[in-house]
Amino acid sequence: MATVGVLLAALALILLVFYLSGRYGDRNRGAGTSLRRGPRAHTTLRGHSKMAYATRDEAAARARLLMKRDGAPMSVYRCGTCAKWHVGHEK
């Protein structure tokens, strides 16, 4: 009976890890490593969906706006998960 309890606890832990790894990303994770797929396949560090832009020009215009507003350097990159363009903080 104790074995069943240990197995259930291990399964719950594994499911929790899968859930959290899909919701909260790590800065060092490579593109396409999200466990969830679809329109919300990747998220920011706070768990919000990333904004996707169809063209590099759209993303660059948004990056310029954010740089003016926040004063932080921003970069534009093509996403390996969704193949669209995103704006992110420069490293």
Secondary structure, 3 states (H helix, E strand, C coil): CHHHHHHHHHHHHHHHHHHHHHHCCCCCCCCCCCCCCCCCCCECCCCCECCCECCHHHHHHHHHHHHHHHCCCEEEEECCCCCCEEEEECC
